[in-house]
């Protein structure tokens, strides 16, 4: 070369130092599990072990479990994450030491207006919210709402009539999503959204709820790489949740509350009014002494409740329909139970619905095969030893539910849809820490009972009138969505065949 730029020694030292710091920061945590004697995949600088075996994170969990056993260590970019599938350890984490060492879930801090939602709250704040909200989900209160659910399940079956008559291909989530949001809006607000009248045109509710947990990748990655800046990002109002969505629900709740002032709705028993009543029962709002919910807490609980109820229930109903369409012998057996429980397409009764054994087995098996939440998360408050494994303070512990539910040693032929796993005879042999579709322990899913009633009612009423059938447009096998909750990447499409049940 005729010309080489002159670079001073100081510049070389600075450059080498910067490169060294860059490499050390990018790999600085990657010896964590090696020191603890915990196996796991080899991380890549700044990327960790994300998607090492599969781009779909819960399928990646399943592959890691196959390679490394029921306890392994991985890295979300630069953050160490301990994965635990061992049932004995799960008993300690989820129940025995839940309220001492493993009370809280991961907190990104970038929660925006949802910072005080019950599923994001921590310690005493979470306990207070949970205690206030729990009565809404008692079996007695759900039973009171059963007639509301039946109103919408009847509209659902009616909306399917023309589709079945014309032998149309149906995008199942259009209908089950409309049913779910109608039930949720009626039970939460006493508002009939009437989404089933035009299920192919999503309401603003469904549009906003569908994108609530579609996190923006950039702030997530920045927060993971540079957690030291999280408080600054929080002060700047950066949020993982879309601001337009949280603003929409804030405005809707405020509008409903304003319309209720001085009206008869103040005596309604919906979720919103029950939350409002906690304020009246505890006097004027006082942040330090009031035990009722604040106005902001009410908006956060309602928003999160709507999302959790809509996305998980709608997707589970779709996957139930898909599983039954692919397993017609299971569907026929379930229809026999339905017809014997409610002869001549008779009205569905709450008590009888809850006692249907094969229905419960079918729903349970679908939730095993496709648990709505692929993972649970807990953060260790202190360094603690669980079954001879040391979990350092502030370590994020993930419980890979999808991988746990597909462990061939726990569930023979795990990819097969076999409801008899949950028969009355077999159910008693299932270790309760190997089946966690709603979590377990003090911090399990608060809406579990509500969701199961809503699912079972819709499934029974649809199967009283129709049978599900696969068609050319049905994707087999499913391509799973790499983002968010467990579900298909592409819409599930089926056909319906109208049943004719002979009168007894």
C-alpha positions as CSV (number, residue, x, y, z in Angstrom):
1,X,0.0,0.0,0.0
2,X,1.2,3.5,-0.8
3,X,-0.6,5.0,2.1
4,X,-1.5,3.8,5.6
5,X,-3.3,6.2,7.9
6,X,-1.4,6.9,11.0
7,X,-3.2,5.7,14.2
8,X,-1.7,6.8,17.5
9,X,-0.9,4.3,20.2
10,X,-3.6,5.9,22.4
11,X,-6.2,5.4,19.7
12,X,-5.2,1.7,19.4
13,X,-5.5,1.2,23.1
14,X,-8.9,2.8,23.2
15,X,-10.1,0.7,20.3
16,X,-8.8,-2.5,21.8
17,X,-10.4,-1.6,25.1
18,X,-13.8,-0.9,23.5
19,X,-13.7,-4.2,21.7
20,X,-12.7,-6.0,24.9
21,X,-15.5,-4.3,26.9
22,X,-18.0,-5.2,24.0
23,X,-17.0,-8.8,24.1
24,X,-16.9,-9.1,27.9
25,X,-20.3,-7.5,28.2
26,X,-21.8,-9.7,25.5
27,X,-20.4,-12.9,27.1
28,X,-20.1,-11.9,30.7
29,X,-23.0,-14.0,32.1
30,X,-22.4,-17.0,30.0
31,X,-20.5,-19.0,32.6
32,X,-23.4,-18.8,35.1
33,X,-24.7,-22.3,34.6
34,X,-21.4,-23.9,34.0
35,X,-20.4,-22.7,37.5
36,X,-23.6,-24.1,38.9
37,X,-23.1,-27.5,37.2
38,X,-26.3,-27.1,35.2
39,X,-26.4,-28.3,31.5
40,X,-27.7,-26.3,28.6
41,X,-27.1,-25.2,25.1
42,X,-24.0,-23.2,24.2
43,X,-24.8,-19.4,23.9
44,X,-23.9,-17.1,21.1
45,X,-22.5,-13.7,22.1
46,X,-25.3,-11.1,22.7
47,X,-27.9,-13.6,21.5
48,X,-27.6,-16.2,24.1
49,X,-29.5,-19.5,23.4
50,X,-32.7,-17.9,21.9
51,X,-34.1,-20.2,19.2
52,X,-31.1,-22.4,19.3
53,X,-33.0,-25.5,18.3
54,X,-36.3,-24.0,17.0
55,X,-37.6,-20.6,16.2
56,X,-40.8,-21.3,18.0
57,X,-39.7,-20.8,21.6
58,X,-41.9,-23.5,23.2
59,X,-40.8,-26.1,20.6
60,X,-37.3,-25.0,21.4
61,X,-38.0,-25.8,25.1
62,X,-39.2,-29.2,24.1
63,X,-36.0,-29.9,22.3
64,X,-33.9,-28.6,25.2
65,X,-35.7,-30.9,27.5
66,X,-35.0,-33.9,25.3
67,X,-31.3,-33.0,25.1
68,X,-30.6,-31.8,28.6
69,X,-33.2,-33.3,30.9
70,X,-35.8,-31.6,33.1
71,X,-33.5,-28.9,34.4
72,X,-31.3,-26.8,32.2
73,X,-29.8,-23.3,31.8
74,X,-30.3,-21.0,28.9
75,X,-29.7,-17.3,28.1
76,X,-32.3,-14.8,26.8
77,X,-29.8,-12.7,25.0
78,X,-27.5,-11.9,28.0
79,X,-29.9,-12.9,30.8
80,X,-29.4,-16.3,32.5
81,X,-32.7,-18.3,32.7
82,X,-33.1,-21.5,34.6
83,X,-35.7,-23.9,33.1
84,X,-37.3,-26.4,35.5
85,X,-39.6,-29.3,34.6
86,X,-38.8,-31.6,37.6
87,X,-42.1,-32.2,39.4
88,X,-40.6,-32.2,42.9
89,X,-38.9,-28.9,42.2
90,X,-42.1,-27.5,40.8
91,X,-43.9,-28.4,44.0
92,X,-41.4,-26.3,46.0
93,X,-41.3,-23.4,43.6
94,X,-45.1,-23.1,42.9
95,X,-46.4,-24.1,46.4
96,X,-44.1,-24.7,49.3
97,X,-41.9,-21.7,48.8
98,X,-44.1,-19.6,46.6
99,X,-44.9,-17.0,49.2
100,X,-41.3,-16.9,50.6
101,X,-38.9,-17.1,47.7
102,X,-40.9,-17.4,44.4
103,X,-43.8,-15.0,44.8
104,X,-43.2,-12.8,41.8
105,X,-43.1,-13.1,38.1
106,X,-40.6,-11.4,35.8
107,X,-41.0,-7.6,35.8
108,X,-39.7,-5.8,32.7
109,X,-40.7,-2.5,34.2
110,X,-41.9,-1.4,30.8
111,X,-45.5,-2.2,31.6
112,X,-46.9,1.2,30.8
113,X,-50.4,1.8,32.1
114,X,-50.8,-1.9,33.1
115,X,-48.1,-1.7,35.8
116,X,-50.7,-2.5,38.5
117,X,-52.5,-5.4,36.8
118,X,-52.8,-8.4,39.1
119,X,-50.6,-10.7,37.0
120,X,-47.8,-8.1,37.0
121,X,-48.1,-6.9,40.6
122,X,-45.6,-8.1,43.2
123,X,-45.6,-9.2,46.9
124,X,-48.1,-7.4,49.1
125,X,-49.6,-5.4,46.2
126,X,-50.3,-8.7,44.4
127,X,-51.8,-10.3,47.6
128,X,-54.2,-7.3,48.1
129,X,-55.3,-7.4,44.4
130,X,-55.8,-11.2,44.4
131,X,-57.9,-11.1,47.6
132,X,-60.1,-8.4,46.2
133,X,-60.6,-10.0,42.8
134,X,-61.0,-13.7,43.9
135,X,-64.7,-13.5,44.9
136,X,-65.5,-12.6,41.3
137,X,-64.4,-16.1,40.3
138,X,-66.1,-18.2,42.9
139,X,-68.2,-21.0,41.6
140,X,-71.3,-19.3,43.0
141,X,-70.7,-16.1,41.1
142,X,-69.9,-18.0,37.9
143,X,-73.1,-19.9,38.2
144,X,-75.0,-16.6,38.4
145,X,-73.4,-15.6,35.1
146,X,-74.3,-18.9,33.4
147,X,-77.5,-17.6,31.9
148,X,-75.5,-14.7,30.3
149,X,-73.1,-17.3,28.8
150,X,-76.0,-19.3,27.5
151,X,-77.5,-16.3,25.7
152,X,-74.2,-15.9,23.7
153,X,-73.7,-19.6,23.1
154,X,-77.2,-19.8,21.6
155,X,-76.3,-16.9,19.3
156,X,-73.1,-18.7,18.4
157,X,-74.9,-21.8,17.2
158,X,-77.4,-19.7,15.4
159,X,-74.7,-17.8,13.5
160,X,-73.2,-21.1,12.3
161,X,-76.4,-22.4,10.7
162,X,-76.0,-20.8,7.3
163,X,-72.3,-21.8,7.2
164,X,-73.2,-25.4,7.8
165,X,-76.2,-25.3,5.4
166,X,-74.0,-23.9,2.6
167,X,-71.1,-26.2,3.3
168,X,-68.8,-23.2,3.7
169,X,-65.2,-23.3,4.9
170,X,-65.2,-21.5,8.3
171,X,-62.3,-19.6,9.9
172,X,-63.0,-20.9,13.4
173,X,-61.6,-18.1,15.4
174,X,-63.9,-15.6,13.8
175,X,-66.8,-17.3,15.5
176,X,-65.3,-18.5,18.7
177,X,-63.5,-15.2,19.1
178,X,-66.8,-13.3,18.7
179,X,-68.5,-15.6,21.2
180,X,-65.7,-15.2,23.7
181,X,-65.6,-11.4,23.6
182,X,-69.4,-11.2,23.8
183,X,-69.3,-13.3,27.0
184,X,-66.5,-11.3,28.4
185,X,-68.0,-7.9,27.7
186,X,-71.4,-9.0,29.2
187,X,-69.9,-10.5,32.3
188,X,-67.4,-7.7,32.9
189,X,-69.4,-4.6,31.8
190,X,-73.0,-5.8,31.3
191,X,-72.5,-4.6,27.7
192,X,-73.7,-6.8,24.7
193,X,-71.1,-6.3,22.0
194,X,-73.2,-8.6,19.6
195,X,-69.9,-9.6,17.8
196,X,-71.5,-12.9,16.6
197,X,-73.8,-11.0,14.3
198,X,-70.9,-10.2,12.1
199,X,-67.9,-12.4,13.2
200,X,-65.8,-11.8,10.1
201,X,-65.6,-8.0,10.8
202,X,-63.7,-7.7,14.1
203,X,-65.0,-5.2,16.6
204,X,-62.5,-2.6,18.0
205,X,-62.4,-4.8,21.2
206,X,-61.1,-7.8,19.3
207,X,-58.7,-5.7,17.2
208,X,-57.1,-4.2,20.3
209,X,-57.1,-7.4,22.3
210,X,-55.4,-9.3,19.5
211,X,-52.4,-7.0,19.5
212,X,-52.1,-6.4,23.3
213,X,-49.3,-9.0,23.7
214,X,-47.7,-8.6,20.4
215,X,-44.6,-7.0,21.9
216,X,-42.4,-4.6,20.0
217,X,-39.2,-6.4,19.5
218,X,-36.9,-3.4,19.7
219,X,-37.6,-2.2,23.3
220,X,-37.7,-5.9,24.5
221,X,-34.2,-6.5,23.1
222,X,-32.8,-3.2,24.3
223,X,-34.2,-3.9,27.8
224,X,-32.6,-7.4,27.8
225,X,-29.2,-6.2,26.6
226,X,-29.0,-3.1,28.7
227,X,-31.2,-3.5,31.8
228,X,-29.4,-0.7,33.5
229,X,-31.4,1.7,31.3
230,X,-34.8,0.2,32.2
231,X,-35.6,2.9,34.9
232,X,-34.9,5.6,32.3
233,X,-37.0,4.0,29.7
234,X,-39.8,3.6,32.2
235,X,-39.6,7.3,33.0
236,X,-39.8,8.1,29.3
237,X,-43.0,6.2,29.1
238,X,-41.7,3.3,26.9
239,X,-44.0,0.3,27.2
240,X,-44.1,-3.2,25.8
241,X,-47.9,-2.8,25.5
242,X,-49.3,-0.7,22.7
243,X,-50.3,2.7,24.0
244,X,-53.3,2.8,21.6
245,X,-54.7,-0.3,23.2
246,X,-54.4,0.7,26.8
247,X,-55.8,4.1,26.0
248,X,-58.8,2.5,24.2
249,X,-59.7,0.4,27.2
250,X,-59.1,3.3,29.7
251,X,-61.5,5.4,27.7
252,X,-64.1,2.6,27.4
253,X,-64.1,1.9,31.2
254,X,-64.4,5.6,32.0
255,X,-67.3,5.9,29.6
256,X,-69.1,2.9,31.1
257,X,-68.6,4.2,34.6
258,X,-69.9,7.6,33.7
259,X,-73.0,6.1,32.2
260,X,-73.6,4.1,35.4
261,X,-73.6,7.1,37.8
262,X,-77.1,7.3,39.1
263,X,-78.4,4.4,37.0
264,X,-79.7,1.0,38.0
265,X,-76.5,-0.7,36.7
266,X,-74.9,0.2,40.0
267,X,-76.7,-2.8,41.4
268,X,-75.5,-5.2,38.7
269,X,-73.3,-8.1,39.6
270,X,-70.8,-7.8,36.8
271,X,-67.0,-7.8,37.4
272,X,-66.7,-4.0,36.9
273,X,-69.4,-3.1,39.4
274,X,-68.0,-5.6,42.0
275,X,-64.6,-3.8,41.6
276,X,-66.3,-0.4,42.0
277,X,-68.1,-1.6,45.1
278,X,-64.7,-2.3,46.8
279,X,-64.1,1.4,46.7
280,X,-67.4,2.3,48.3
281,X,-66.9,-0.4,50.9
282,X,-63.6,1.1,52.0
283,X,-64.4,4.8,52.0
284,X,-62.5,7.6,50.1
285,X,-59.5,6.6,48.1
286,X,-56.4,6.6,50.2
287,X,-53.2,5.1,48.7
288,X,-51.8,4.0,52.1
289,X,-55.0,2.8,53.9
290,X,-57.7,2.0,51.4
291,X,-58.0,-1.7,50.8
292,X,-60.3,-1.3,47.8
293,X,-59.2,-0.8,44.2
294,X,-58.2,2.6,42.9
295,X,-59.7,3.9,39.7
296,X,-56.4,3.1,37.8
297,X,-56.3,-0.4,39.3
298,X,-59.8,-1.1,38.1
299,X,-58.9,-0.1,34.5
300,X,-55.8,-2.3,34.6
301,X,-57.6,-5.4,35.9
302,X,-60.4,-5.0,33.4
303,X,-58.0,-4.7,30.5
304,X,-55.9,-7.7,31.5
305,X,-59.0,-9.8,32.3
306,X,-60.4,-9.1,28.8
307,X,-57.2,-10.0,27.1
308,X,-56.7,-13.2,29.2
309,X,-60.3,-14.3,28.7
310,X,-60.4,-13.5,25.0
311,X,-57.1,-14.8,23.6
312,X,-56.8,-18.0,25.7
313,X,-60.4,-19.1,25.5
314,X,-60.9,-18.3,21.8
315,X,-57.8,-20.1,20.8
316,X,-58.5,-23.1,23.0
317,X,-62.0,-23.4,21.5
318,X,-60.5,-23.3,18.0
319,X,-57.9,-26.0,19.0
320,X,-60.7,-28.1,20.5
321,X,-62.6,-28.0,17.2
322,X,-59.5,-28.9,15.3
323,X,-58.6,-31.8,17.6
324,X,-62.1,-33.2,17.3
325,X,-62.3,-32.8,13.6
326,X,-59.0,-34.8,13.3
327,X,-60.3,-37.4,15.8
328,X,-63.9,-38.1,14.7
329,X,-64.2,-41.2,17.0
330,X,-63.5,-38.9,20.0
331,X,-66.1,-36.4,18.8
332,X,-68.7,-39.1,18.3
333,X,-68.1,-40.4,21.8
334,X,-68.4,-36.9,23.2
335,X,-71.6,-36.3,21.3
336,X,-73.1,-39.5,22.8
337,X,-72.4,-38.2,26.2
338,X,-73.9,-34.8,25.3
339,X,-77.1,-36.4,23.8
340,X,-77.6,-38.6,26.9
341,X,-77.0,-35.7,29.3
342,X,-79.2,-33.2,27.4
343,X,-81.7,-35.4,25.4
344,X,-83.4,-34.0,22.2
345,X,-80.9,-31.1,22.1
346,X,-82.3,-29.9,25.4
347,X,-81.1,-26.8,27.2
348,X,-77.7,-27.1,28.9
349,X,-77.9,-27.0,32.7
350,X,-75.0,-25.8,34.8
351,X,-74.8,-28.7,37.3
352,X,-75.1,-31.4,34.6
353,X,-72.5,-29.7,32.4
354,X,-70.0,-29.7,35.3
355,X,-70.6,-33.4,35.9
356,X,-69.8,-34.5,32.3
357,X,-66.8,-36.8,32.7
358,X,-65.8,-37.3,29.0
359,X,-66.3,-33.6,28.2
360,X,-63.9,-32.8,31.0
361,X,-61.4,-35.4,29.7
362,X,-61.6,-33.9,26.2
363,X,-61.0,-30.3,27.4
364,X,-58.2,-31.4,29.7
365,X,-56.4,-33.3,26.9
366,X,-56.7,-30.3,24.6
367,X,-55.2,-28.1,27.3
368,X,-52.4,-30.6,27.8
369,X,-51.6,-30.7,24.1
370,X,-52.0,-27.0,23.6
371,X,-51.6,-25.2,27.0
372,X,-52.4,-21.5,26.4
373,X,-49.4,-20.2,28.2
374,X,-46.3,-22.1,27.1
375,X,-44.3,-21.0,30.1
376,X,-44.7,-19.8,33.7
377,X,-42.1,-17.5,35.3
378,X,-40.9,-16.9,38.8
379,X,-38.0,-14.8,40.2
380,X,-36.0,-16.0,43.1
381,X,-36.0,-13.4,45.9
382,X,-33.0,-14.9,47.6
383,X,-30.4,-17.6,46.9
384,X,-32.1,-20.9,47.7
385,X,-31.3,-24.5,47.2
386,X,-34.2,-26.6,45.7
387,X,-33.6,-30.4,45.5
388,X,-29.8,-30.0,45.6
389,X,-29.8,-27.3,42.9
390,X,-28.7,-23.8,43.9
391,X,-30.9,-21.0,42.5
392,X,-29.1,-17.6,42.8
393,X,-30.9,-14.5,44.0
394,X,-32.8,-12.7,41.2
395,X,-32.5,-15.7,38.9
396,X,-35.4,-16.0,36.5
397,X,-37.0,-19.4,36.7
398,X,-39.1,-20.5,33.8
399,X,-41.4,-23.5,33.9
400,X,-41.8,-24.8,30.3
401,X,-45.4,-26.0,30.4
402,X,-45.6,-26.9,26.8
403,X,-42.4,-29.1,27.0
404,X,-43.7,-30.5,30.3
405,X,-46.9,-31.5,28.7
406,X,-45.1,-33.2,25.9
407,X,-42.6,-35.2,28.0
408,X,-42.8,-38.8,26.6
409,X,-41.9,-40.2,30.0
410,X,-44.7,-38.5,31.7
411,X,-47.2,-38.6,28.8
412,X,-46.7,-41.6,26.5
413,X,-47.3,-40.7,22.8
414,X,-47.4,-37.0,23.8
415,X,-48.4,-35.8,20.4
416,X,-51.5,-37.9,20.2
417,X,-54.9,-36.6,21.3
418,X,-56.0,-39.1,23.9
419,X,-58.7,-37.9,26.3
420,X,-58.7,-41.2,28.2
421,X,-55.5,-40.0,29.9
422,X,-57.9,-38.0,32.0
423,X,-60.6,-40.6,32.6
424,X,-61.8,-41.1,36.1
425,X,-59.6,-44.2,36.5
426,X,-56.4,-42.6,35.0
427,X,-56.8,-39.1,36.4
428,X,-55.8,-40.2,39.9
429,X,-52.4,-41.4,38.7
430,X,-51.4,-38.1,37.2
431,X,-48.9,-36.1,39.2
432,X,-50.5,-32.7,39.6
433,X,-47.2,-31.0,39.0
434,X,-46.9,-32.5,35.5
435,X,-50.2,-30.9,34.2
436,X,-50.2,-27.1,34.6
437,X,-52.4,-25.4,32.0
438,X,-53.6,-22.9,34.6
439,X,-50.4,-22.9,36.7
440,X,-50.6,-24.1,40.3
441,X,-50.4,-22.9,43.8
442,X,-51.3,-19.4,45.2
443,X,-50.5,-17.7,42.0
444,X,-52.4,-19.9,39.6
445,X,-54.8,-18.5,37.0
446,X,-57.5,-16.6,38.8
447,X,-60.0,-17.1,36.0
448,X,-59.7,-20.9,35.6
449,X,-63.2,-21.8,36.7
450,X,-64.8,-19.1,34.5
451,X,-62.8,-20.1,31.5
452,X,-63.7,-23.8,31.8
453,X,-67.4,-23.1,32.1
454,X,-67.3,-20.8,29.0
455,X,-65.3,-23.4,27.0
456,X,-67.5,-26.3,27.9
457,X,-70.8,-24.6,27.3
458,X,-69.8,-23.4,23.8
459,X,-68.4,-26.8,22.9
460,X,-71.5,-28.7,24.1
461,X,-74.0,-26.4,22.4
462,X,-72.1,-26.5,19.1
463,X,-71.7,-30.3,19.2
464,X,-75.4,-30.7,19.9
465,X,-76.1,-29.2,16.5
466,X,-73.0,-29.8,14.4
467,X,-70.0,-32.0,13.8
468,X,-66.6,-30.6,12.9
469,X,-64.9,-31.8,9.7
470,X,-61.5,-31.2,8.2
471,X,-61.4,-29.9,4.6
472,X,-58.8,-29.1,1.9
473,X,-58.1,-25.7,3.6
474,X,-57.3,-27.4,7.0
475,X,-53.6,-27.2,7.7
476,X,-52.3,-30.6,8.9
477,X,-50.0,-30.5,10.8
478,X,-50.3,-27.0,12.2
479,X,-47.5,-24.5,11.9
480,X,-47.2,-23.0,15.4
481,X,-47.0,-19.3,16.1
482,X,-43.5,-18.3,17.3
483,X,-44.9,-15.3,19.2
484,X,-47.2,-14.9,22.2
485,X,-49.4,-17.7,23.4
486,X,-49.5,-21.2,22.2
487,X,-51.5,-21.4,19.0
488,X,-51.4,-21.8,15.2
489,X,-49.6,-19.3,13.0
490,X,-52.3,-19.5,10.4
491,X,-56.1,-19.5,10.9
492,X,-57.6,-22.9,11.4
493,X,-60.3,-23.6,8.8
494,X,-62.9,-26.3,9.1
495,X,-66.4,-27.3,7.9
496,X,-69.5,-28.0,9.9
497,X,-71.9,-30.9,9.3
498,X,-75.4,-30.4,10.7
499,X,-76.5,-33.1,13.0
500,X,-80.0,-34.6,13.2
501,X,-80.5,-36.1,16.6
502,X,-83.6,-38.4,16.8
503,X,-86.0,-37.7,19.6
504,X,-86.1,-40.3,22.4
